[in-house]
Amino acid sequence: MSKQRDVWLREVGTRDGLQSIATIFPTAAKLEWIRLEAAAGMPEIEVGSFVPPKLLPQMADSAEVVAGAKRTPGLRVSVLVPNLRGAENALASGADQLNYVLSVSEAHSRANVRRSVQEAMDDFRRIIEYRNARPEFRHVRVAGGLATAFGCTIAGQVPVSEVFDAARKMIELGADEIAVADTVGYANPAQCRQIFREVLAIVGDVPVTAHFHDTRGLGLANVDAALDVGIRRFDASLAGLGGCPYAPGASGNVVMEDLVFMLEAMGLSTGVDLDGLLEARGHMERHLEGESTRGAFVKAGVPKGFVLAGDDVASRGGRA
């Protein structure tokens, strides 16, 4: 699979997807899922979350999964961390990137991690300081995620000024990446253009990732809007698994297979093979216990004459 990429994708199903369902996915099956998706060309996979096992038993094997995933050549192994203790454990596990998520909505922050937004920002500062103080961990990237950036099921609208302030503070503290998340599926394309345009202006050269949920069917439309203003990094989940345990009704990440197909059809190379994704999806579904999966591409397949963007770059349009 060619590694030429116009867009960088991160699979979050092995974390965001599995933490939102009742099925306890076997460790060996997780590692095979990761192996299959990496073989299809996925450059980064968020393989787990370093939270207390009593809160999310689905993530109890995250250290073991990181160790196994690290044996996959060329794969960036990232994990979610909710606090400094989780970050310490994640760094010890050998993860390549820590994804720390802060809820811009005060109400969601208190429901999700039982802390104020400022307390959560203080913890992000401590994580950066802990990483920077230890030479053995300085190569590890730390990303700052802005959850509920487009709205909150508890508080409703979230002022965009608070989103921008949080992005600015995380950059000042040393974030290696900013992820802007539509945690509850409230975003629309016009809103995406406004928020991502300003966030890109704030962060400078720091990469910005978009994380959309398809709760109201606007996931791919929001991706297209983010592309319009220059976003080239996206989270998605195989078969659309995922949601937020602390945001009622926030079901469904963007379906990774549908996203890859759309981007490739637009002439944007992802470096990801669709047949390989479907093989990984089949493996995943065989280990689910009555859980629902989603996706249009898996049902319809490719249209006649379709080729991957990387196979026909010169003859296609698309946005650079």
N, C-alpha and C positions, 0 to 999 in steps of 0.2 A: 504494500500500500504506500503510495507516495506521501511524503511528509510535507509537501507544499500545502500551506494553509493560508487562506484569506481570513478565516474566522477560527478562533480558538474556542473549543467546546469543553465543558466539564460535566461529566456524569455525576449526578447527585443521588441516584436511586438507591445506591448501597448505603446511604445515610438517610437523606430526607425521605426517601420512599419507604425503606424498611422500618424506620422509627414510627411511621404513621399507621402501621397495620398490626394486626394481632399475631400474625405468623412469626415465629422465631426461626429465622433462616439459618440453617446449619453453616458453621464456619467453612467447611470444605466447599459447600455450594457457593458461598459468597466469593471465595477465592477463584472458583471456576468461572463464575460470572465476570469477575474482574479480568481474568486471563482472556476470556473470549472477547470482551469488549476492547481490551487493549490490543488484541490481535487484529481487530477490525479497524484500528487506527485511532482510537480515542486517546487524546494526549494526556488527559488528567481525569482522575476519578477521586471523588470524595468518598473514602472507603468506610468511614465510621465517625463516631462521636464520643469524646471522652467526658461523658456525664456519669453520675453515679448509677450503677447497674440497677439499683432498686427503682429508679425513676424510669429508665428505658432499658429493660432487660434485653431488647433486641440488639443493643450496642455493647453488651457486656464483653464481647470478644474483640473489641476494636484493636487492642495492642497486638493480638495474634494476627488479625487481618492485615494490619499495617506491615508486620514482619513478612507475611506471605506475599503481599502485593509488591513489596520492595524488591522481590526477586524477578519482577517483570521488567525487562530492559526498556529504557526510554520512557517509562510511565512516571508522571508526576503524581505522587501519592499525597493527597490532602485529607485533612480531617477537620471536623468542627470542634471547637472548644468553647465552653460557656463561661469559663473563669480561669483565674491563675492556676488553681490546682489542676484543672483539666489540661491547661497548656503545659505544665510541668510534666505530666504523664505522657502527653502527646509528643513532646520533644524527646523524652526518654525512649519512646517507641521507635524513633527514627523517621517520623513523617517528614515529607519535604515541605509541606505548607500547612499552617494553622489558619483556619477560617473562624474568626471571632465575630459573633453576631450581636449587634446592639439594636434594640428596638427604639426607633425614633419616637414612637408613641409612649408616653409615660404610663398609660394604663396597661398597654401590652407588655411593657418592660416589667412592671410589677407582677403581672399574671404569669409571665413566662419564666423569669429568673428571680423574682422577688426582690428586685433592686430598682432604685430610681435610675433614670437615664444618666445622670451625673455619676452615680456610683458605678454604673456599667462602664462609662468612659474612663473612670479612674482605674478600673481593673484592666482595661485595654492598655493603658499607660504602663501598668505594672508588668504586663506580659511582654511588652516591647523592651522594657528595662531588663527583665529577667533574661530574655533572649540575647540582648546586646552585651550583657555582662559575662557571657559564657562563650569563649571562642569556639567551642565545639558545636555551638548551635547558630552561629552568626550567618551561616549559609541558608538557614531555614527561613522561608518567606512567611510573613504574618499579614493576613488580609483582614481588613475591617469591613464588616457587613452592616448595611443599614436596613434593618427589617421595618416593615410597615411604612415604607417610604411613600406609598401611594394611597394610604388609608388604613383604617383599623376597625375591626369588627366591634371593638369595645368602645372606642372614643369617636369613631366616625372619621371626619376629615383630619388630616395631619398637615399643618402649615408647611409650605415648601421651604420657608426660611429656616425651619428647624432641621429639615433634611440637609440643607446647604451648610448650616452651622456644624452639624455633626460630621459631615464629610470634611470640612475644613479642619476641625479639631483632630480627626484621625490622621490626616495628612501631616499636620504639625507634630503629632506624636511619633510619626515614622512608619505609617502603614505602607506596605509594599504593593497593595492592591486595594481598591474600593469596590465592593459589591453592593449594588442597589437592588433591593428586593421588594417585589409586589407580593408580600407574604400572604395576603388574604384575597387576592384576585380582584382588586378594585380598579386597577390601572386601565386607562384608555390611551389610544395612540397620541392624541394631542398632549395629554399630560406627560407621556413618556418623552416626547420631543422637548418639552419645556424643561423637565427635570434633568434629563441626561445632557442636554446642551449646557446647562449651567454647571453641572457636576464636572463635566469634562474641562470647562474653563477653570474650575477651582483646583483640580488635582494636577494640572500640568502633564508631565510625562508619566505619571503613575497609571497603570492599567485600570480600566473600569469594566466590571462585569455586570450584566443584567440577569436577574433571576426572576422569572415570571411564573405565575400560576395561571392555569387555564380555567379557573372556576366559572367564569361567565363567558367562555368561548373566545376571549380576545388575546390569548397568549401569543399566537403567531402574528397577529396584527400588531401587537406591541413590539415584537421582535423587529418587524419591518420598520416601525417608527424609530426604534433605537438605531437601526442601521442607517437610517436617513441622516442622523446627526453625528455619526461616526463611531458608534459602539461596534466592537468586533470580538467581544467575548461574551459567551452566554452559558448559563447553567440549564440543564434539562435532565429529564429522568426517563430511562427506558420504560416504555409502556405507560408513561404518565403517572407512575407511582408517586405518592407524596402528598404533603399538606402541612399543617401545623397543629400539633396537639393542643395548643393554647389559643387557637383562633377558630372558633366554631364556623363550620361551613367552608373553610379554606381548602378545599380538596383539589388535588391534581396539579402537579407540575406540568410544564410544557412537555409533550411527548418527544423524546429524543429522535426517534426515527422520522417523525413528521418534520421536525426542525431541520435535520440533515437533508431530507429530500427537498424542502423548500429552498434552503440556501444553495444547494447544488443546482437546482433548477434555475436559480437566479444568476448563476455563473460565479458563485462564491465557493471556492474550494474549502472543504472542511478537513480533508485528509482522512475521512472516515468512510468505510465501505458499508453500504446499506445491507448487503447480504450477510455480512458479518454481524451487524447489529441484530438482524432477525434471528440469527443463530443464538446470540446471547439472550435475546428475548425468550426464545423457546426454552432455553435452559432455566431461566428465571421462573417462567410460568409453571414449569413442572414441579417447582418447589414451593409454590404458593398454595395455601389451604383455603380455597373458596374466596380469595381476594379478587376484586375486579381490576381489569386492566383496560387501557384505552388505546386509541390510535386509528388513524385513517389509512396511513400508508400500508400497514400490515394487511389490511383488507383489500385495498385497490391495487397495490403494486405499482410498478413504474409504467408510465405511458409509452406508447410506441415511439421509438427513436430516441428515448432518453439516454443521455450519457452524463457521467460525472463531470463537474466543472473542470477539474484538473486534467481530464482527458481531452478537453476541447476548448481550452482557454482562449485561443486566438479567435475562434469564430463566435464567441458568445458576448453578450452584453454583461450587465451587472455593475455593481458599485465598487469602486476601488477602495 
